[in-house]
Amino acid sequence: MTKQAAWSRRKFVGATAGILTGVGVVGGGLWLRGRGSPVETGEEDREAGANLPPRVVGLRTSGGNFRFDPAGLRIEPGTDVIFLNMGDFHTATAFHPDYGHLLGGDVPLRIPDGAEPWHSGMLGLTDGTQFEHTFTAEGVHDYFCQPHYGFGMVGRIIVDAGPNRPLPVARPLSELPKSAQKQMPAVETIMGAAGRSFEWAARLNGVLYLVANGMEAGAAAQRAVDEMEADETLRVLVKAAGKRHALAAATDRFLEGVVNAGDYEDLVARSDAVKAELRANHL
């Protein structure tokens, strides 16, 4: 099931100002600051992802670098993923033979047998055109950007039904051009520690999505940070890498941007700084 929509570039115009009353994020070192039990917001809510921003994959262009942000994502069956254009012309298109005409040749099947193929159509130059798809079929879903496939702009979403399942098997990378092979994250990467950084990158993008669509973002941003703090895998990685201070500073700046309802491009830059610190821990 897919949905499309669009929004225009805008300022926040105070949409989220004051939502985080009393949070005191700036300079507070929210990241892993030892505030007590990591489950103080409630284990059931955490497991359900209550009040978290949606998972959003950004379609990015930066200095001739075309990429999906994050390039990999692990989700549960029935999860909605939003693909958010953040500039340039892009598509999010499943590898499926039905879409051979988009690349002027054969396109290999790289989604699970019987899964619904999906194509966003061209998401044009207006920042914020978006596409949503619900993933139901368990397994590996590989996808590409039509105009930038030759530059290796590909991504991977793994629909994982839970524990006690065999590790998903991806189709061979040899089917893809060298540029795409280089950019496609391995199944083991997405299912392992790096997958936690991919998850939180998608949630940070979810805050950007909420803000850009004029929706309340402050509470969702705070919840995302709380959940990042409680992520035991990231706790271990941050401690091992000695990145606590840098990550705390980047996270505080991001929340400060949401609270102060700043410029959208500035908030993107602040979220990118958090993602860079997450990646630096293990990639």
Steps between C-alpha positions, in 0.01 A plus 500: 500500500646835400420865549646820359488860616702820479589803709691818422817619668413714799615645829372339814303815591489401862328169432693321772603788728419439862407134455797387705430729794727414789716253307818708533686333217775747416826403664321242708679201355179306441686218331571223752516743787413237757147611584392163639326197360488485117140380524357780711260598220349150504613179336171440320504843340862453396429169332208650312700806390229724646533868412819451303536691172438290189780317322604721210763438232642822358582529130818708506734683264817656634803602298429247227435229757158342445374279780215364707524605865520250664605250234369208705210446736358211701125509563209281609233370259228757443730799556448820303819657364497853363746598227561875530662695217752748638592663167576410135301250290472156660292184507470213744438195282497129587724270298232322298481393133191720455725803519747407227378789286624745763861396443475409133564130556435209729460560872565196721250392764651600834194503724333192650302277264141616491571834670323806363735698271512873565616812317472854633496673166732795455521706817585839354721788599267635768645389830254283683322301236447166664387144449378243751493123473384231743733201512329171577707223335776361719848510349740732318361788294762674283419822317659770287471860381424507129702811397794418728523125472821535299650685795420210732195651672345185643353398833385195693212439739477174693158396625574284803222306671695463823731265690547132423491572127790419265711791382340645184675408177564771242531439131858515365660841467657386174166589335573867566749750356822549694387841626183348646685204649721744689209693649266213592527420874543134588220308668730432796566874535131588512416215736798577724623793706512740206130443452434690823660811352291453185188478717572824683601680181155411363333628819693828482379535142152438639536815708595692184195357327267607782642852509489543123135394495408746773434231760603503865855373517630590845356208693603254229854639493531467876365145492748405229787631711370317807484175302850555360626538856332174595638304203736253665690424179578867449595538865773241455620649172510856631693397810747292300560777247533773760247709309267589786585871516489564125176308458340677797593839358365415155175365646450807716549728201242304305241527777583868541417551132163333541416698814597832343308429178798588285566485129436164332842479334667572833305219666604263219862591570452441872344159438786413265748577780325248727500239224871558437576429865286185492684375191837582649437255782523189288517560124 
